[in-house]
Amino acid sequence: MLARHHDPIVAIATAPGRGAVGMVRVSGRQLAGFVRHLLGRDLRAREATYLPFPDAQGAPLDHGLALYFPGPHSYTGEDVLELQAHGGPVVLQLLLARCLEAAQERGADDQPVLPALRLAQPGEFTERAFFNDKIDLAQAEAIADLIDASTAAAARSASRSLSGDFSREITTLRDALIHLRMLVEATLDFPEEEIDFLQQADAWGQLERLQTQLDVVLTRTQQGALLREGIKVVIAGQPNAGKSSLLNALAGAELAIVTPIAGTTRDKVQETIQINGVPLHVIDTAGLRESDDAVERIGIERAWEEIARADAVLFLHDLTRQDAQDYRSADADIARVLAQKLPQSVPVLHVWNKADAAPTLNAEPSVQDGLLLSAKLGEGLDALRQRLLEIAGWQSAAEGLYIARARHVEALQATQAHLQEAHAQLQSPTPALDLLAEELRLAHNHLGAITGEFTSDDLLGVIFSSFCIGK
């Protein structure tokens, strides 16, 4: 731990703004004397006490509840004081200032009561819980994910990660990997014994079982990451194809302006919707065409920028104009540019809109292979939602799914790659045991990065700085 991790810290722990209740939280070592000086009395451990919160002259700033949690039995593992007052921003700022002021006042020994008390940085309370072994890194991230959850399914899954479900799966993998590493190291350390530790201990079988378990965890982790991150879906196409109508239909609200005038949408309109608990960030963009209007050209440029960053593109076609040669030619031009700009990994789903107004449905494969719908009437939307889930890679979520992040998926994929290299070494007629041991060590390190066993300070800084202050 760095020196700053030993300083006592204080912050307002509730969201900015007005509310019925607000909280100021203090964490540090040996806070009992500070609590006595601040409140004028001792508090019983883990028992809510109603009392006035006095200022420096003893006049009450407010009345509320005080709770004292002596370490290590607290959120951070240190002594924690929580002051629950009325939730006005001025009241909470006064309490916060009083805590900082009281820390500098002299106590019975004529020394400052808590001289190092300072304002907490974002995520610092949770960071201390991590450093004091109250939670691992995956659980710490689950706290932020629970706060930020955009769907009920994401909230439930984050709660499971916070309770340790994900960490236990990683620990099971890690323990199996440690045992395998032990066998390999034993073979390296005692070659004179002429005992084939690896063969006798079925190292091959252990590695294959470990790889199978890892594949299962990776699949579940990818689903958990999808539940947290969702995917970015961009609706693209020519003007008046019904892009804004489709966004409104998917969102169930009139978010984008819809008119018969071509080029109505000049800038992107974004909405996050959920399908079976999976968040999809759907973006309506300006119609793609050549334009002399300077404002519309900017909108079209932004549309292509959003398309370039998309996880999936809905290429919307107008069934009522399918027989017009100029319309078909413009659609073909857009399709060519999409193919040039997008990686092959980004799917393009062709959607044919205005099925309610089309006199006949074209029998061409380009039409029949896409999805037919009417954004106006809502027909075909269920099929589109299901197709979007398939594009996202979502599988029917089993009970017990935990939340995960992209970095967890990357760490497991790196672990998988090193285990594959280790497997290749074992398959060799003359395996290089030192290379095998190194691949297993690297796999172990990547697994440990998930829970924080092997984690750089830079990564910790990035993770905890994304938390809100007071958490």
Residue pairs with C-beta under 8 A, 6 or more apart in sequence:
1 131
2 457
5 127
5 128
5 131
6 29
6 116
7 28
7 116
7 117
7 118
8 26
8 27
8 28
8 29
8 31
8 34
8 103
8 114
8 116
8 117
8 118
9 26
9 27
9 28
9 117
9 118
9 119
9 120
9 121
9 124
9 125
9 128
10 24
10 25
10 26
10 27
10 96
10 99
10 100
10 117
10 118
10 119
10 120
11 24
11 25
11 96
11 119
11 120
11 124
11 125
11 469
11 470
12 22
12 23
12 24
12 25
12 92
12 93
12 96
12 469
12 470
13 23
13 24
13 25
13 82
13 125
13 470
13 471
14 21
14 22
14 23
14 87
14 92
14 470
15 468
16 89
17 89
18 87
18 88
18 89
19 87
20 86
20 87
21 64
21 84
21 85
21 86
21 87
22 84
22 85
22 86
22 87
22 88
22 89
22 91
22 92
23 82
23 83
23 84
23 85
23 92
23 470
24 82
24 83
24 85
24 92
24 95
24 96
24 99
25 80
25 81
25 82
25 83
25 120
25 125
25 470
26 34
26 80
26 81
26 82
26 83
26 99
26 117
27 74
27 75
27 76
27 78
27 79
27 80
27 81
27 120
27 125
27 128
28 34
28 78
28 79
28 114
28 117
29 71
29 78
29 79
30 79
31 68
31 78
31 79
31 80
31 81
31 114
32 42
32 68
32 70
32 79
33 107
33 113
33 114
34 81
34 102
34 103
34 113
34 114
34 117
35 42
35 43
35 66
35 68
35 81
36 42
37 102
37 105
37 107
37 113
38 81
38 98
38 99
38 102
39 51
39 53
39 54
39 66
40 54
40 58
41 51
43 49
43 66
43 67
43 68
43 81
44 68
45 68
45 69
45 70
45 73
46 67
46 68
46 69
46 73
47 67
48 65
48 66
48 67
49 65
49 66
49 67
50 63
50 64
50 65
51 63
51 64
51 66
52 60
52 61
52 62
52 63
53 60
53 61
53 62
53 63
53 64
53 66
53 83
53 85
53 95
53 98
54 60
54 61
55 61
55 94
55 98
56 98
56 101
56 102
56 105
61 85
61 91
61 94
61 95
61 98
62 85
62 86
62 91
62 94
62 95
63 85
64 83
64 84
64 85
64 86
65 83
65 84
66 81
66 82
66 83
66 84
67 81
67 82
67 84
68 79
68 80
68 81
69 75
69 79
69 80
69 81
69 82
70 79
71 77
71 78
71 79
71 80
71 132
72 78
72 132
72 134
74 80
75 125
75 129
75 134
76 125
76 128
76 129
76 132
76 134
77 128
77 129
77 131
77 132
77 133
77 134
78 128
78 132
83 95
83 99
85 91
85 92
85 95
99 117
100 117
100 118
100 119
102 113
102 114
103 112
103 113
103 114
103 115
103 116
103 117
104 112
104 113
104 115
105 112
105 113
106 112
106 113
107 113
120 469
120 470
121 464
121 465
121 469
122 464
122 465
122 466
122 467
122 468
122 469
122 471
123 144
123 463
123 464
123 465
123 466
123 467
123 468
123 471
124 464
125 470
125 471
126 135
126 140
126 143
126 144
126 464
126 467
126 471
127 140
127 460
127 464
129 135
129 140
130 136
130 137
130 140
130 452
130 460
135 143
135 162
136 167
136 451
136 452
137 450
137 451
137 452
137 455
137 460
137 463
138 161
138 166
138 167
138 170
138 408
138 450
138 451
138 452
139 161
139 162
139 164
139 167
140 452
140 463
140 464
141 161
141 405
141 463
142 158
142 159
142 161
142 162
142 166
142 402
142 403
143 162
143 467
143 471
144 466
144 467
144 471
145 154
145 158
145 161
145 228
145 403
145 405
146 155
146 158
146 159
146 162
146 403
147 468
147 471
149 155
149 158
149 228
149 403
150 230
150 272
150 274
150 279
151 227
151 274
151 277
151 278
151 279
152 277
153 227
153 274
153 276
153 277
153 278
153 397
153 401
154 227
154 228
154 277
154 279
154 403
157 224
157 227
157 228
157 401
157 402
157 403
158 228
158 402
158 403
160 166
160 400
160 401
160 402
160 403
161 167
161 224
161 402
161 403
161 404
165 400
165 402
166 221
166 224
166 402
166 403
166 404
166 408
167 451
169 217
169 220
170 217
170 447
170 450
170 451
171 451
172 213
173 210
173 213
173 214
173 217
173 415
173 447
174 444
174 447
174 448
174 453
176 206
176 209
176 210
176 213
177 210
177 440
177 443
177 444
177 447
178 444
179 206
180 203
180 206
180 207
180 210
180 440
181 437
181 440
181 441
181 444
183 197
183 198
183 201
183 203
183 206
184 198
184 203
184 433
184 436
184 437
184 440
185 437
186 197
187 196
187 197
187 198
187 433
188 433
188 434
188 437
197 203
198 204
198 426
203 426
204 426
207 419
207 422
207 423
207 426
208 423
210 419
211 416
211 419
211 420
211 423
214 412
214 415
214 416
214 419
215 416
217 412
218 409
218 412
218 413
218 416
219 395
220 401
220 402
220 404
221 404
221 408
221 409
221 412
222 393
222 404
222 409
223 393
223 394
223 395
223 397
223 401
223 404
224 401
224 402
224 403
224 404
224 408
225 404
225 405
225 406
225 408
225 409
226 278
226 392
226 393
226 394
227 277
227 278
227 279
227 397
227 401
227 403
227 404
228 403
228 404
228 405
229 279
229 405
229 406
230 272
230 278
230 279
230 280
230 281
230 392
231 280
231 281
231 311
231 312
231 391
231 392
232 281
232 283
232 309
232 310
232 311
232 312
233 280
233 281
233 282
233 283
233 310
233 311
233 312
233 313
233 314
233 388
234 283
234 285
234 303
234 306
234 307
234 310
234 312
234 313
234 314
235 243
235 246
235 247
235 282
235 283
235 284
235 285
235 313
235 314
235 316
236 243
236 285
236 288
236 303
236 307
236 313
236 314
236 315
236 316
236 334
236 338
237 243
237 287
237 288
237 315
237 316
237 317
237 318
237 331
237 334
238 287
238 288
238 289
238 318
238 327
238 330
238 331
238 334
239 262
239 263
239 264
239 286
239 287
239 288
239 289
240 260
240 262
240 287
240 318
241 287
241 316
241 317
241 318
241 353
242 316
242 318
242 353
242 354
242 375
242 376
243 256
243 265
243 284
243 285
243 287
243 316
244 256
244 257
244 258
244 264
244 265
244 269
244 284
245 256
245 258
245 353
245 375
245 376
246 284
246 314
246 316
246 351
246 353
246 373
246 375
247 255
247 256
247 269
247 271
247 282
247 284
248 254
248 255
248 256
248 258
248 375
249 375
249 376
249 378
249 381
250 271
250 273
250 282
250 381
250 384
250 385
251 271
251 273
251 282
252 273
253 271
255 269
255 271
255 284
256 265
256 269
256 284
257 264
257 265
258 264
262 287
262 289
263 286
263 287
263 289
263 291
263 293
263 296
265 284
265 285
265 286
265 287
265 299
266 286
266 295
266 296
266 298
266 299
267 286
267 299
267 302
268 283
268 284
268 285
268 286
268 302
268 303
268 306
269 283
269 284
270 281
270 282
270 283
270 284
271 281
271 282
272 279
272 280
272 281
272 282
273 279
273 280
273 282
274 280
275 385
275 388
275 389
276 389
276 394
276 397
277 397
278 389
278 392
278 394
280 388
280 392
283 306
283 310
285 299
285 302
285 303
285 306
285 307
286 296
286 299
286 300
286 302
286 303
287 300
288 300
288 303
288 304
288 334
289 300
289 330
291 297
291 300
304 341
307 313
307 338
307 341
307 342
308 341
308 342
310 342
310 346
311 346
311 392
312 346
312 347
312 348
312 349
312 388
312 391
312 392
313 338
313 342
313 346
313 347
313 348
313 349
314 349
314 351
315 334
315 335
315 338
315 348
315 349
315 350
315 351
316 351
316 353
317 331
317 350
317 351
317 352
317 353
317 367
317 370
318 327
318 352
318 353
318 354
319 352
319 353
319 354
319 355
319 357
319 358
319 361
319 362
319 367
319 372
320 354
320 357
320 358
321 327
322 328
322 352
322 358
322 362
322 367
323 362
335 348
338 348
342 348
347 391
349 370
349 371
349 387
349 388
349 391
350 366
350 369
350 370
350 371
351 370
351 371
351 373
351 384
352 367
352 370
352 371
352 372
352 373
353 373
353 374
353 375
354 374
354 375
354 376
355 361
355 372
355 373
355 374
355 379
355 380
356 374
356 376
356 377
356 379
357 374
357 376
361 367
361 372
371 380
371 383
371 384
371 387
372 380
373 379
373 380
373 381
373 383
373 384
374 380
375 381
407 449
407 450
407 459
408 450
411 446
411 447
411 449
411 450
412 446
412 447
412 450
414 442
414 443
414 446
415 443
415 446
415 447
418 439
418 440
418 442
418 443
418 446
419 439
419 440
419 443
421 435
421 439
422 436
422 439
422 440
422 443
425 431
425 432
425 433
425 435
425 436
425 439
426 436
444 454
445 454
447 453
448 454
448 455
449 455
449 459
452 460
